[in-house]
Amino acid sequence: MGKLGFLCHDAFNLETAKKFLPAAFVFYLAIFTNTNLLRHANVDTFIVFRSLTPLLVAIADTLFRKQPIPSRLTFLSLFIILGGAVGYVATDSAFTLTAYSWALAYLVTIVSEMVYIKHIVSSIGLNTWGLVLYNNLLSLLISPVFWVLTGEYREVFAAVGSNGGDWFRIDAFSAVALSCVFGVLISFFGFAARKAISATAFTVTGVVNKFLTVVINVMIWDKHATPFGLLCLLFTLCGGVLYQQSVTNARVEPVAKPKDNREPDAENLLLIERKEGNADK
């Protein structure tokens, strides 16, 4: 699309790719752990652990990116999120060690991704479409390594074999193509938001947007939490709504220089008189 003039992105070069590679790797890890979490747990569990990230991102943002320390109200809202998450986990009927192991891995990865990619976005000097290009292209190049390490390639071959060698199905192609379109749009608007707001604010925005996901999940699936668990989930999301980005580093106003009220001495008066006399000549 860039060649056709529909959008403008930065040219791909190897030096910039080397700088962006760690960010793409962390991004791919976040997707990888996210996918495996959803395979082993219900959507509610994913949303709760996603809701825990603002507290950790706020701390990491302060420690590593020297952002303002969260205010008391901010910490209160983040601990409300934590309390709702604990209440939900206590009532989760679908609790398994495997699911929560992936949840912990996802939590560590997504916090690192939020903070590190904010650093890259702020420092690398690419426009939004350039960030989309580097992030998705490098992630695509990384993916075959994980296919081999995790054995997922066997599932691909098994799926192809079960279809009698039929590689192309219009329904599967349409679903994947549509997901790619949404993926590009999410990537673009996500990077645009990361450039405009802090890492913690972006994380909270993602948490609050889970309301519709919860409603859809309760309506169409039977594998979700109990009513009390959903109440805890709502409590968690309300904590996300209450979050506010704190600004504790007060703006330092310029200090006015004190006026020198001292009377000029005789030597200075003599110099002033000489200058005035020369000016009159």
Secondary structure, DSSP 8 states (H G I E B T S, - for coil): -TTTTSS------HHHHHHHHHHHHHHHHHHHHHHHHHHHS-HHHHHHHHHHHHHHHHHHHHHHH------HHHHHHHHHHHHHHHHHHHH-TT--HHHHHHHHHHHHHHHHHHHHHHHHHHHS---HHHHHHHHHHHHHHHHHHHHHHHTHHHHHHHHHHHTTT----HHHHHHHHHHHHHHHHHHHHHHHHHHHS-HHHHHHHHHHTTHHHHHHHHHH-S-S--HHHHHHHHHHHHHHHH------S----------------HHHHHHHHHHHHHHH-
